[in-house]
Amino acid sequence: MYMDVKRFFIRSKNLLLSPTTEFKRISEEDRQVVSINKRYVTTISLFVALLALIGSVFTHISAPINSFLYVLINTVIVFLLMITHIYLSGRTITFLGRNIAANDRDSNFYALSAYAQLPFFLALGLIKLFPSLIFLIFIGFYSVLLFHTGTSMMTRIPSGKRIQFTALSILIMITSFIICSELYTLLYSEIIREFSTFAAVR
């Protein structure tokens, strides 16, 4: 079952304002990677994609009607970028975490990775909506604090290795997002080129 909008915003608010309590609540939930993807990852991805759509519509408000096809393509690309990045970074961090705490559950690391990136995703959505707010990207650094806080609540990583685990995980997140962004930018450019060629031929 997908996370409803009200529950999504309540969870988001709690993660931002009282992360220790909320991570403890998440750790007590009976969850699997599939349910995390359905209830949270899909929702946050749609949210960011929707903000990107609104921002693009405002930017192209006076553009020819056919340019709105590119806006829709961009929205789909943003959604796929979010889904791919969260899954890739989550699985990689799970692999890292299981090498440190072998008896931990995969879903613990995956959930930690997905939920801790919330501040970055919110900043990204606002930037997609209002590109002039690029400075908000610094809000994403709050994700570092959330991840470190959640590590002690969500995983069995020894206290002496939590800082190292956090640093490596943040590096994984950054690398994953950059790689996914570059790949989807290339895909978007190729799609636009094909559409432009097709339109010229017609």
Secondary structure, 3 states (H helix, E strand, C coil): CCCCHHHHHHHHHHHHHCHHHHHHHHHCCCCCHHHHHHHHHHHHHHHHHHHHHHHHHHHCCCCCCCHHHHHHHHHHHHHHHHHHHHHHHHHHHHHHHHHHCCCCCHHHHHHHHHHHCHHHHHHHHHHHHCHHHHHHHHHHHHHHHHHHHHHHHHCCCCHHHHHHHHHHHHHHHHHHHHHHHHHHHHHHHHHHHHHHHHHHHC
